[in-house]
Amino acid sequence: MTVKNPRFWLPPGKLNPAPLDEKDHLLNEIKELGFWIPGARDLEIPYLRDLRDSCKEKKRDQDEADRKAEEMGRQVVDAMDPKQVRGALDEYLKWRRKKKGIDKGTLGDD
């Protein structure tokens, strides 16, 4: 049996829809950036500010890396001729169907 990391499912939206103080605002900002910090409610405000700034930096760096990866992928596909792109897509779909256990060509196989 493989050990998996636990997943935390957070409700959508802000933690505090009507924040009362700066701590609630900081917690909302951290959650909106996509980070979950257990025990953050018990932290001091200066430490929460530092965490928020760190989360902003990580989010900005990740967005930049995602943008570069998307651009590189687009350049590779643009360099291929349409037959290569179609062949690569067909090969991926065959692999995906095999992995999922789908026998029939339900996605437009000829």
C-alpha positions as CSV (number, residue, x, y, z in Angstrom):
1,M,0.0,0.0,0.0
2,T,1.4,3.4,-1.0
3,V,1.4,6.3,1.4
4,K,-0.2,9.4,0.1
5,N,0.0,12.9,1.3
6,P,-3.2,14.1,3.0
7,R,-5.3,16.5,1.0
8,F,-7.0,19.5,2.5
9,W,-10.3,20.5,0.9
10,L,-11.0,24.1,1.7
11,P,-14.4,25.7,1.1
12,P,-14.4,28.3,-1.7
13,G,-14.3,31.9,-0.9
14,K,-12.8,33.9,1.9
15,L,-12.2,32.5,5.4
16,N,-13.9,35.6,6.9
17,P,-16.4,37.2,4.5
18,A,-16.7,40.2,6.8
19,P,-13.2,40.7,8.3
20,L,-13.2,42.6,11.5
21,D,-9.5,43.4,11.9
22,E,-6.1,43.3,10.1
23,K,-5.5,39.7,11.1
24,D,-8.7,38.6,9.2
25,H,-7.6,40.6,6.2
26,L,-4.2,39.0,6.2
27,L,-5.7,35.5,6.5
28,N,-8.1,36.2,3.6
29,E,-5.2,37.4,1.5
30,I,-3.1,34.3,2.2
31,K,-6.0,32.0,1.3
32,E,-6.8,34.0,-1.9
33,L,-3.2,33.4,-2.9
34,G,-3.8,29.7,-2.7
35,F,-1.9,28.9,0.5
36,W,-3.2,27.2,3.7
37,I,-1.1,27.7,6.8
38,P,-2.4,25.6,9.8
39,G,-2.4,27.5,13.0
40,A,-2.1,30.9,11.2
41,R,-4.9,32.4,13.3
42,D,-2.7,32.1,16.4
43,L,0.2,34.0,14.9
44,E,1.2,37.6,15.5
45,I,0.3,40.2,12.9
46,P,3.9,41.1,11.9
47,Y,4.6,37.4,11.3
48,L,1.4,37.1,9.3
49,R,2.5,40.1,7.1
50,D,5.8,38.3,6.5
51,L,4.0,35.1,5.5
52,R,1.7,37.1,3.2
53,D,4.6,38.7,1.5
54,S,6.4,35.4,1.1
55,C,3.2,33.8,-0.3
56,K,3.0,36.7,-2.8
57,E,6.6,36.2,-3.9
58,K,6.0,32.4,-4.3
59,K,2.8,33.0,-6.3
60,R,4.5,35.6,-8.5
61,D,7.5,33.2,-9.2
62,Q,5.1,30.3,-9.9
63,D,3.0,32.4,-12.3
64,E,6.2,33.4,-14.1
65,A,7.4,29.8,-14.3
66,D,4.0,28.7,-15.6
67,R,4.0,31.5,-18.2
68,K,7.5,30.5,-19.4
69,A,6.5,26.8,-19.6
70,E,3.4,27.6,-21.6
71,E,5.4,29.8,-24.0
72,M,8.0,27.1,-24.5
73,G,5.3,24.5,-25.1
74,R,3.6,26.7,-27.6
75,Q,6.9,27.3,-29.4
76,V,7.5,23.5,-29.7
77,V,4.0,22.9,-31.1
78,D,4.3,25.8,-33.5
79,A,7.6,24.4,-34.8
80,M,5.9,21.0,-35.6
81,D,3.9,20.5,-38.8
82,P,0.2,19.7,-38.5
83,K,0.7,16.0,-39.1
84,Q,3.2,15.7,-36.3
85,V,0.8,17.5,-33.9
86,R,-2.0,15.2,-34.9
87,G,0.2,12.1,-34.5
88,A,1.4,13.3,-31.1
89,L,-2.2,13.9,-30.0
90,D,-3.3,10.5,-31.3
91,E,-0.4,8.8,-29.5
92,Y,-1.3,10.6,-26.2
93,L,-5.0,9.6,-26.5
94,K,-4.1,6.0,-27.1
95,W,-1.9,6.0,-24.0
96,R,-4.6,7.7,-22.0
97,R,-7.3,5.2,-23.1
98,K,-5.0,2.3,-22.3
99,K,-4.3,3.8,-18.8
100,K,-8.0,4.4,-18.2
101,G,-9.0,0.9,-19.5
102,I,-11.2,2.3,-22.4
103,D,-11.4,-0.3,-25.1
104,K,-13.4,1.5,-27.8
105,G,-12.3,4.6,-29.6
106,T,-14.9,6.8,-28.1
107,L,-13.0,10.0,-28.8
108,G,-13.0,10.0,-32.6
109,D,-10.7,7.1,-33.5
110,D,-11.0,6.1,-37.2
